[in-house]
Amino acid sequence: QIQLVESGGGLVQAGMSLRLSCAASGSTVVINAMAMAWYRQAPGNQRELVARVDGDGTTTYADSVKGRFTISRGTPKNKVYLQMRSLNVEDTAVYYCAADFRGFLYWGQGAQVTVSS
């Protein structure tokens, strides 16, 4: 069983930066094999992929955050970060950490990010 716990959400003004953290606990073998990602869901919208980092370090970003957000994985590999820069009001959402192990997604509880104008 893998558990994910996010931290670092909050209220910021447009143009500012924020960093989200996610810590995974459970089987080290599974954690090292997982791809990890950040999703977000704004009110009335579907959950969408923000950024993903695969086991080989390959990263993928949503077009809306390219050049502003950076996903990274810590050492040991049980932590993943999302550095968010130049935030705008459209980035307001609940951000979820996710871990993909052989197609099965584990989810964190979510962290609220609110960007004020």
Secondary structure, 3 states (H helix, E strand, C coil): CCEEEEECCEEEECCCCEEEEEEEECCHHHHHHCEEEEEEECCCCCCEEEEEECCCCCEEECCCCCCCEEEEECCCCCEEEEEECCCCHHHCEEEEEEEEECCEEEECCCEEEEEEC
